[in-house]
Amino acid sequence: MSPLLQGVLTILIGVGGCVGYFYASNLILDKVIFPPTKTDPGRNINRANIVRPWLFLFPALFALGLYLVYPVIGSFWRSLYNRAGDEFIGFGNYTTMFGDAGFQTALFNNFLWVLVVPAASTFFGLLVAQLTDRLSWGNIAKSLIFMPMAISFVGASLIWKFVYANNADIGLINAIRDLFGASEPLDVLQLRFWNNFFLMFILVWIQTGFAMVILSAALRGIPEETVEAAIIDGANPFQIFFKIKVPQIMGTIVVVWTTITILVLKVFDIVYTMTGGNFGTEILPSYMMSYMFRDDGRATAVAFVIMIIVLPVMIWNIRQARAEMR
């Protein structure tokens, strides 16, 4: 059977199955479980209407349980076993992991990323959103700044690998150093601790466009009356921006901040492409990958730790988004 025919059949079976499920479940609900009665027909209709939303939610809940809840429980259970998966060792993988210097370095670097990247991306995005709205060619500037969002993390890493190259004929940093008479080339990716910031800048470069688009829309949604009233009261542009505009879009700023934070906690491509986690740049996802194919117990333990770290940020993000909608 050709792949095209397989795809068409899959779509038809999936759509047909969903339509058939909704039709049959509602038919059974109305005719079998809560059939109308002659004495009080409205009572059973009300009962059926209470259950009916759950019939529509059931496929989504089933898919979430199958592809989200079950893997989480299975991963946690697997992390309680040894490398081969044939001996229960309890929290042995966790105690060994937290005592490992490599894990401690990865955890420290992850928190460093969380502190720097969301703050820098949100700050530059807000700055660009404010400044470009004052320019006649602001839309062109926004398009150029947003363009890195269309590049994959691996593609962006390869671009910046040329910028950071220790060859003065290729690398921009070493070309500038050579212009000022530096005798030896400098490989910034091997500068321990500081190399993390050079890697972070790549993600800041990518995510600034995302922050700019969201915050620019939020700034345009600020009522003009508040700005005009501040101008009449004698406020200068800095006071208008920091005391009038920023407080009104603080909810949006927090949502952007937390969204980028979730992305940062899961970032892997940039570190793996640029340094492979060497020279003190290892983060939790790259640390997990180093055990992925040789110690499933340790790898799933790291994955569970990453999930525990991401979960509070995600819950906070959802709550802020709901607050913004209200």
Secondary structure, 3 states (H helix, E strand, C coil): CCHHHHHHHHHHHHHHHHHHHHHHHHHHHHHHHCCCCCCCHHHHHHHHHHHHHHHHHHHHHHHHHHHHHHHHHHHHHHCCECCCCCCECCCHHHHHHHCCHHHHHHHHHHHHHHHHHHHHHHHHHHHHHHHHCCCCCHHHHHHHHHHHHHCCHHHHHHHHHHHCCCCCCCCHHHHHHHHCCCCCCCCHHHCCCHHHHHHHHHHHHHHHHHHHHHHHHHHHCCCHHHHHHHHHCCCCHHHHHHHHHHHHCHHHHHHHHHHHHHHHHHCCHHHHHHCCCCCCCCCHHHHHHHHCCCCHHHHHHHHHHHHHHHHHHHHHHHHHHHHHHC
